[in-house]
Amino acid sequence: QVQLVESGGGLVQPGGSLTLSCEAPRIITSIYTMNWYRQAPGKERELVATLALGGTTNYADSVKGRFFISKDSAKSTVYLQMNSLRPEDTAVYYCNGAFGGNDVWGQGTQVTVSS
């Protein structure tokens, strides 16, 4: 079973910043498209950010200009830098790798934006 390991979640004040990390096997970060999803209670799972192998990035409209996805190939780690956080960003955030019809997932990390 392939395991992606997220870290960096926690409690942050509105307007603050937080960076999530996702450690993945090198074969995953080398050939899979990497994504960050989030899901709040009672809400649909939302695709937040995508990093394709060619370096193309895509973001949900709700986070565009505030969130940034990147990876460090040497560390085989994917990051989600989150800035200007809002209470509506509160959710469990999941790292995902996708290749064709195959998906691998992390366990999720809770991000809570509150005063």
N, C-alpha and C positions, 0 to 999 in steps of 0.2 A: 504494500500500500504506500503510495507516494504521499508525503506529508509536506505541506507548506506551513510555515510557522510565522504568524503575525506577532508583532509587538509594538508598543508605543501608545496604546490606547490609554484613556484615563479621563479625568475631569479637567475641563478648561473653561475659563471665563469667556463670555461673548467678546468678540474682537480679537481673541488670542489666536495662537498658532500651535500646531501639533504636527509631528511627522510620524507616520506609521511605516514600519519596516516589514518586509516579507522575505524570509529566507527560503530558498527553493533549491532543489537539486540542479546542477549545472545543465543537465540535458533539458530541463524544463525551461529555464531562462534562455537557453540557446535556440530552441526551436519552437517554443510556444508563444503565442500572443499573450501578454500579461494584462490583467484587468484588476481593478478594484470595484467591488460592489458594496452596497450598504442596504440594510433593512431595519426599519423602525417597527415597533410593535403595531400590528394592525395595518401595516402598509406593505405594498408590493416591493419585492427586491428591486433595487435600482442600480443600473450600471453607471458608475461614477466616472471612471477614467479608463482609457485603453492605451497601451503602448505596443505597437506592432514591431515586427522584427526589423523593418526598414527605418524605424525611428519615428514613424508617424504617431501622433497622439490625438486623442479625441476625448472630449469631456461633456458631461451632461450640462445642459444650459444652466442648471441651478448652481453649479460650482465653477463655471467657466470664469477664468480670470482670478480665481481664489485658490484652486487646487492644482497641483502639478504632479504628474507621474514621471518617474525616472528609474533607472536601474544602474547598479554598479556591477559590471560583468565579472570583475575579479573576485568580488565578494558573493556573486550569485544572489544578489539581494535587490528587491524592487521596493521603491519608496513611494509614499503618497504624502507630499507636503501640503498641509492644509492651513490656509491663512484666513484672516477676517472671519473667524468661525461664528456661526449663528446658532441659536437654540434648535432650529429646524435641521441642523446637521447632525443632531443626536441620533445615533443608530449603532448597530453592530456592523463593523466593517470587515469584509472578507476579501482576501487575496485569491485570485483565480488565474489559472493558466489554461489556455484553450488551443487545441490543435485538431482541426477537422471536427469530428463529432466527439472528441475526447476532452473532458474537463477535469482538472484537479483543483482542490479547494483547501484553504486553510480553515482553522477552527473558529476564526472570528475574534475580533477584539472590540470591546465596548468603548465608544467615544461619547462622552456626555458634555454638552455645552450648556453651562448654567452658572448663574451668580451664586 
